[in-house]
């Protein structure tokens, strides 16, 4: 067995052991105590991740809007500028 296969086997076995634990069976929201501190922390975590994702996507969208405006302004300025070629 190569080393990579052994590591994968150990990781799979440890994941199965952790997932079969009764402690990992249900969180506070699934277990029915939605007013516990664990559920409150989970809700704040979800909100924080949502703020980060929306912020990053908003930044990407703003960057592409900026590029589109710059491109339109450049195209307008080159279209309205007189031709620089001089015929002799």
C-alpha positions as CSV (number, residue, x, y, z in Angstrom):
1,X,0.0,0.0,0.0
2,X,1.4,3.4,-0.8
3,X,1.4,6.2,1.7
4,X,-1.4,8.2,0.1
5,X,-3.8,5.2,0.3
6,X,-2.9,4.6,4.0
7,X,-3.5,8.3,4.9
8,X,-6.9,8.2,3.1
9,X,-7.8,5.0,4.9
10,X,-6.9,6.5,8.3
11,X,-8.9,9.7,7.5
12,X,-11.9,7.8,6.4
13,X,-11.8,5.6,9.5
14,X,-11.5,8.5,11.9
15,X,-14.3,10.4,10.1
16,X,-16.6,7.4,10.5
17,X,-15.7,7.1,14.2
18,X,-16.4,10.7,14.8
19,X,-19.7,10.7,12.9
20,X,-20.9,7.6,14.7
21,X,-20.6,9.3,18.0
22,X,-23.9,10.1,19.7
23,X,-22.7,13.5,20.6
24,X,-22.4,14.4,16.9
25,X,-25.9,13.1,16.1
26,X,-27.8,16.3,16.6
27,X,-27.1,20.0,17.3
28,X,-29.3,22.2,19.5
29,X,-31.4,23.3,16.5
30,X,-32.1,19.8,15.3
31,X,-32.6,18.5,18.9
32,X,-35.3,21.0,19.6
33,X,-33.7,23.6,21.8
34,X,-33.6,26.5,19.3
35,X,-33.2,29.0,22.1
36,X,-29.9,27.6,23.4
37,X,-26.6,29.4,23.2
38,X,-25.4,26.9,20.6
39,X,-28.3,27.8,18.3
40,X,-27.7,31.5,18.8
41,X,-24.0,31.1,18.0
42,X,-24.9,29.1,14.9
43,X,-27.3,31.8,13.7
44,X,-24.6,34.5,14.3
45,X,-22.1,32.4,12.3
46,X,-24.5,32.0,9.4
47,X,-25.2,35.8,9.4
48,X,-21.5,36.5,9.5
49,X,-20.8,34.3,6.6
50,X,-23.6,35.8,4.7
51,X,-22.2,39.3,5.2
52,X,-18.8,38.2,4.0
53,X,-20.2,36.5,0.9
54,X,-22.4,39.4,0.0
55,X,-19.5,41.9,0.6
56,X,-17.2,40.0,-1.7
57,X,-19.7,39.5,-4.4
58,X,-20.7,43.2,-4.2
59,X,-17.0,44.2,-4.5
60,X,-16.6,42.0,-7.6
61,X,-19.8,43.4,-9.1
62,X,-18.6,47.0,-8.3
63,X,-15.3,46.3,-10.0
64,X,-16.9,45.1,-13.2
65,X,-19.3,48.0,-13.2
66,X,-16.2,50.3,-12.8
67,X,-14.5,48.6,-15.7
68,X,-17.6,48.9,-17.9
69,X,-17.9,52.6,-17.2
70,X,-14.2,53.2,-17.9
71,X,-14.5,51.2,-21.2
72,X,-17.6,53.2,-22.3
73,X,-15.8,56.5,-21.5
74,X,-12.7,55.5,-23.4
75,X,-14.8,54.3,-26.4
76,X,-16.7,57.6,-26.4
77,X,-13.5,59.7,-26.1
78,X,-11.8,57.9,-29.0
79,X,-15.0,58.0,-31.2
80,X,-15.4,61.8,-30.7
81,X,-11.7,62.7,-31.1
82,X,-10.7,63.9,-34.5
83,X,-8.5,61.6,-36.6
84,X,-4.8,62.2,-36.0
85,X,-3.7,61.1,-39.4
86,X,-2.7,63.9,-41.7
87,X,-2.9,63.5,-45.4
88,X,0.0,65.1,-47.4
